[in-house]
Amino acid sequence: MDRMCEAELARIIINDAMDQQQIWVREKGGGREFPIVIGVPEALAIDRFVKEIETPRPMTHELLFNVLQALDAKILRVEITALRDATFHGNLVLIGVDGREVDVDARTSDAIALAVRSGAALFVHEDVLDEASRDIS
């Protein structure tokens, strides 16, 4: 995890009049934060997980979380690893029943939804923080 900083979901901005929503990620213990533009389904899933609202049937992110649990795999952490062409890139870092860590390429919004659902830590590469963030301190 060279040059990774722990972060947290700072806020979710849902605007019914727009197709794109925003989540804000904040550096833990620091003064930098940045927005990520995401789709409506991902924003609503993250919002449901934050508010602990259950749905009658598993939605997509809940389904994936349930599959991981059924396989005795856990989400260790989510990493936002790069910002290329105005797109954030990320990984789910999983650990299987055998103790082996596996990195899975994921859309950042999906990975953050699963982190919120599972309670996994969120990390952002220092270069991403430098490029995307603004200082709020």
N, C-alpha and C positions, 0 to 999 in steps of 0.2 A: 504494500500500500504506500509506496513511495510518493511523497508529496501530496497526500490526500488529507483533506480537512473535514472534520465532522461537521455536519450541517443538520438543519431541521426544516420541516415544512412551516413556513411563517404564516401564510394565509392563502385562501382560495378566493378568487374573484369570479363569480358566476354572473354573467350578463345575458339574460334571456333574449336580448335583441341581437346577439352576435353568435356566429358559428364557432368562434374561437374564444376560449376562456383562458384565464391565467392562474398559475400557482406561483407563489414566491418562495424561494429557498433562501434561508439565512444561515450564515456561518455561525456555528455554536461558539460562544465565547469570543466572538469577534464582531466587527461592525459592518460586514459586507453582506449584501443580499442581491438577488437578481430574479427577474421574472422568467417563466417558461410558458409559452403559449401552447395550449393543449386543446383537444377536442372536447365537445360537450359530454360524451359518455364517460370519458376518463375523469373529467372534473366532477361529474355527479357521483361517480364511484368513490373518488377520494373524499368528497364531502360526506357521503354516507358512512364511510369507514371512520372518519374523524368524529362524526356525531353518533356513531355506534347504532345506526339505523339498520335493522335487518329487513331483508326482502323475503317474500314468501318462498321464492325459489332462488337458487344460486345464480347470480349474474356472472359474467365472464371472469372477472378478477377473483371473485369468491370461488368459482369453479377451479381455477388454477391453484389457488391456495389449498383447496380441499384435495386436489390431486397430489400436490406435494406432501401434504400430511399423510395421505394414504400410502405413499411410497417411503414414508419415514425420512423425508428430506426436509431441511429447514432453510429458510432464507437467513443467511448470516448478516448480509448487508447489501445495500444498493450503492452503486458507485456511478457518479456522473463523471465520465472520463474525458470527454472532449466536446468542443464546440466547433463544428465545421459547417460552413455555408449556412449560418444562422440556425443550425439544427444541433440540439444537444444529443450526445450519444451516451449510453449507459449500459451497465451490466447488473444482472442479479448474481450475487455470489451465493451459491447454494452449498450445503454440506449434506452428503448422503449418509445413510446408515453405516457405511464403511469408514466414515470420517474423512473422506476425500472431498476437497473443495473443487467446485466446478463454476466457471464463469459462463453465464448465458447472456448473449447479446440481447438487449431489450430496448424498446422505446422507453425513454425516460419517464414519460407519464405513466405507462403501465408499471414500470419498476417502482415508482413512488407510490402508486396505489397499493401495490403488494407490500411495500415496506410499512405503510400506514396500517394495513390490515394485520400484518404479522408482528408489528412492533420492532422490526429490524432497523438497524442504524442506517443512516444516510451519510455518504461521504462524497465530497466534490474535489476533483483534482485542482491543485493550486493554480494551474494555468487557466482553467475555466473560471475560477473566482476572479483572477486578475482581469480576464477579458470581458466577462459578462456582468460583473457586479458594480454596485455603487456603494459608497460608504454611508452608513446610516448613524454612525456614532457621533 
